[in-house]
Amino acid sequence: MSPRETVRLTVGQAVVRFLSVQYSERDGVERRLVPGVFGILGHGNVTGLGQALLQNELDPADGEQPLRYYGARNEQNMVHTAVGYARTANRLQTLACTASIGPGSTNMVTGAALATIDRIPVLLLPSDVFATRRPDPVLQQLENEQSLDVSVNDVFRPVSRFFDRVTRPEQLVGSLLGAMRVLTDPAETGAVTVCLPQDVQAEAADWPVELFRRRVWHVARPVPEPAALRRAADVVRSARRPVVVAGGGAVYSEASAALAAFADATGIPVLDTQAGKGALAWDHPCAAGGVGATGNDAANALAAEADVVIGVGTRYTDFTTASRTVFADPDVRFVNLNVKAFDAAKHGAEMVVADAREGLDALRESLAGYRGPADRTRRVRELVDAWSVVTDECYHRDQQPLPAQTEIFGALNELMGDEDILINAAGSMPGDLQALWRARTPVQYHLEYGFSCMGYEIPAALGAKLARPDSEVVALVGDGSYQMAPQEIATIVAEGVKVVVVVLQNHGWSSIGALSESHGSQRFATRYRLRNPETGLLDGAHVPLDLAANLRSYGIEVLEPAGTQEFRAAYRTAAGNAATTAIVVETDLYGPAPPSSAWWDVPVAEVSTLESTRTARAEYVAARDAQRHHL
């Protein structure tokens, strides 16, 4: 191939052709990095990227596999779908998302924030205003009197790990290469945004053929620096009550075997975050379950006693640390193993910057001969066994007339397979699930709790199913989240993809209602009620929304079990069906929830005429005294 050989393509065609030949590699396995594009086409991209995607499907370049185009119904949802896909693929693959200018593109901002906060790679291709400014201002253009190069797409800058605007074809090469670098960097990944003005998308240029050769991006497994490893091992050896906190990095790096070997060798109990649940199987002798504000009694007791905390792939959100109260030993020290130095440095830790799998193996070797005290092993088993009794009670309450949602979780936990995927994101469910769910594999538990974005569940289920077509994928969603973003059911049906949608109907916001009540605000505005003409308040009858009828309008089968046993039968039917099936079950808005053993910092009004608020404020001030910096 001559280095001067070129091919004439539009910018849109060049983007599509480039993406179709990008691959990732880790541990010797190569995968298509961006196998598909989700999009909603409008005047900003229909004749640019839209034309390129059509041409790619009908007339792909010789020897090249076309990108699969998926038509979405909502721009935020399609980013959630890409996140669900990428997370299920352990960040080794992702999907691209394209939208028209103006509201189409800015609708993707929430999804971009979620991806970047959760450290999940997604490629966003928002359309932009005319680079030439000939028809300036065009439809949907923001006019900024101080800076004429600003567009609404600048809102992507703070929520993107990489941002660029391609105003000339010549700029595209560097932009695409930079985008791929960030997508495949486990320490830097997140939302990658390349803005494409609508006129530039259709502009042609002569591109070097070399740009469209098959390119493999190698996903690194950084190994620990020896001196850092020695320092970390010295801290762990000094510990009498150590714990491990396994975060999402332990899952994405596929470090489960290394984590189990580390626990087996050292006897150190393993606590997990929302993203890290399943990194160690729940029935491993060292597994203690979820830690923090939504964790269980066993894990939180161990955290409170710990003198050394070994964080593996965690960024220590306020839920994990119970707003910096759960690690209560006054002399507690931290050893953080993380691929990202920013996270490894948190809480004044001894830093080990490395891939989770490689770091765990190296730390285990450095600790050869070390094993935690035998009395700690007994303590772990006593605490875990006691919590297991609580879990069984929550799973099998047989509450009447309406089941607690924990009974539904128990049914799912017992009926779903090891390689099946439960997806959830917001409301009271994540709290109950982290405390109770018995994850047998790192695949099974897919909770989006970095951004806790209502409406994530259904589009993410589509993405997860595309990434793992042999897994049963269950979107577990409350009626509040369902009403925010059901649209991708239409995409699921159009693509012939099979998922199970489980909707818990409780006529309100259970999580916020309980939070409001416990903080002195009396569940104000947290129930779905009609405006009462007598009181003028939203305290009338239930809003007469028929969720089952709404779901049936998408052309899918809907089952409506009356209680827990009926739900179990309905789930077996749904799992056995070849097509998407929804299950709508009414649950008790008031729980009960599993007992809480940790705190979350939610400020209460400092002054109030309400006695409930004044009481809650006094409790808040007392609880806040336990907060501390770990230095």
Secondary structure, DSSP 8 states (H G I E B T S, - for coil): --TT-EEEEEHHHHHHHHHTTEEEEETTEEEES--EEEE---TTTTTTHHHHHHHHHHS--TT----EEEE-S-HHHHHHHHHHHHHHTTTS---EEEE-TTHHHHTTHHHHHHHHHHT--EEEEEEE--SS-TT-S-TT----SS-TT--GGGGGGGG-SEEEE--SGGGHHHHHHHHHHHHT-TTT-SEEEEEEEHHHHT-EEEEEGGGGS-EEEE-------HHHHHHHHHHHHT-SSEEEEE-HHHHHTT-HHHHHHHHHHH---EEE-TTTTTSS-TTSTTEEEE-STT--HHHHHHHHH-SEEEEES----TTTTTTTTS---TT-EEEEEESSHHHHTGGG-EEEES-HHHHHHHHHHHTTT----HHHHHHHHHHHHHHHHHHHHHHT---SSS--HHHHHHHHHHHS-TT-EEEE-STTHHHHHHHH----STTTEEE--SS--TT-HHHHHHHHHHH-TTS-EEEEEEHHHHHH--THHHHHHHTT---EEEEEE-SB-HHHHHHHHHTTSTTTT-B-B---TTTSSS-SSB----HHHHHHTTT-EEE--SSHHHHHHHHHHHHH-SS-EEEEEE--TT-------S-------SS-S-HHHHHHHHHHHHHHTT-----
